[in-house]
């Protein structure tokens, strides 16, 4: 049906375990005409069918979209996106007080290389493979078919596709002004997917932001690496006494201030443009709760040790600085640092700080960021809620 990729002898085991990636080192032969983005059929060394996927001349050479012989067409994408969207409906993420969620989470929804976030009737599509980028027409039509009140579809892949081909960011369907207002658990956010990071918002911390609200009432809170102020707004919404939002980026602080004004929380909030490490040196036990949600300190395994040292320093400083009995929400989104290594790093930070800690909660990504059981690499967000004696 499609151009062929043939694996080396005994290199099919991971595919038989339904892992959705094929690495370049496992490939023996490919059709000469194959180019980046092509749909390919994959066979073992004895020419037995294994899977269908998108080819790319990269370390991950094939991202599998089907383990069955079938046509990857409009019907395929309409069905796959329909299943993904129905899951989010079942989770209660389309409701009067919530209009923000992740509609498609790559391998977790059986569509490797595809991310779609949803903001109040607007879908923002981000492709991480050339094959998915070439499938945008199918994706656009599938979204319109499955969401009756969809107002716009925006494609934002220029920063995520590594190719000589120029990926154009643009509306595929409809149009709307940005910033665009959407709601998460009753809190309004101003979303700008054109100039903002990722798709415009960090959807994956929704449940953890809500959890912070359970601890926040009457407390003084420091939210470091605040970006657009998600944790700060959740804390204020739940009755925090005072919240300070800190980021080294003035642009991030401007986003936070806009969201604070949008929700009329300005009286109990202060914004700070500063480096988190520098600021933590001088806070003198003045906060009841500190949130540590830094960007990924490592995206590749060869940077893992460096990342661990960064997490250790950051957590040690916060543990030393927080009030006795204080609470720290601490996170890592570095995929190469697993939850066991991250926990051990926080424990090492506590040992160095000479303060006792208790782990109250173990945190992770929410259900609209599902993890493919055969693809453990999809579990990237991990966190802890710790109490410091």
C-alpha positions, 0 to 999 in steps of 0.5 A: 500500500505504501513505500516500504521500510524493512528492519534488520533481523531481530529488531522488531521486538519493540514493535511487537510490544507496540512501542510507537517509535522505530529508531534509524539503527533498526532499519535495514532497507528503505525504498529509494523514493522515500522522503521525509513525511512519507507514510510507510509500511514497516516489515520485519526481515522476513517481510512480515507486516508490522506497522504503518507510520510517518518516516523522517530521516532522524534518530526516530525514523518512523513514528507509528500511527497504526499497527494494522494495515489500513489507509491513513486518510480522512476517515482515519483522522476523523475517527482518531480525533473523535476518540480523543475528543470524546475522552476529554468530554468524558473527563468533564473538561468541556463545561461552563467553568472549563474551556481549556484542555489538551485534545490530542497528546501525541503517542498517548492518543495514538498520534505520535508527533501531534499536539492539539490544545483547546482554548474556548472553541479554538484548537491550536495544532502543533506538529512535531513531525513532518508527516503530521505537518503534511496531514494538517488538511486531514486534521483540520477537517477532523476537528471541524467534524468532531467539534460542532461549535469550533470557531477556529483552528490555528497551526503553530509548528514553525518552531517544532519541525526540523526540516528544510521545508518552512512550516507556516503558522496560520489559521487553517479555519476561521479566525479570532483575535489574540489574546483570546480569553478562555477559562480554567476551573472558573479562572479566566486566562488571556491566551496568545498562541501566536507569540506565547510559549508552546501553544500559548499556555501550560495546560498540563498543570491544571490539576496541580494548580487546582490542588494548590488551591486546597493549601492556599487559603490564608497563606503567603505564596511565592510562585517562581518561574510563573510564566502567565501566572497560573499557580498564582491565580489558582491560589488567589482564587482559593483565598490566599492572603498574598501571592508574589509571582516571579519570573526572569522574563518581563514578558512573562510578568506582563502576561501574569499582570494581564491575567491578574487584572482580568480576574480582579485579583490585583490587591493581593498580588505582587509581580517580581522580575528576578532570577529565582535562584538569586531571589531565594537567597534573601527571602528569610522564611517569609513564605508559607508556600513556594512553587518551583515550576522551572522549564526543562533543565535537560532535553537530552540524556547527555545533559541529565547530570547537569539538570539534576544538579540544577534541580538540587540547587533550586530545591535546596535553596527553597527548603532552606528559605521557607517557613517552618511547616511550610509547603513546597510544590516542586516540579520537573518537566524534563523527560530524561529525569524520571520520577524516581530520580527527581524524588531522590534529587529533592531528598538529597537537597533536603539532606544538604539543607539539614531540614526534615521534609515529608512528602505529602503528594506525588504529582503528575500530568493530568488525564488529558495528557494520557500516557501510552502504556507501551510508551513510558517515555510519555510520562514527562511531568512529575512533582512533589508536595513536600512539607518542611519541618 
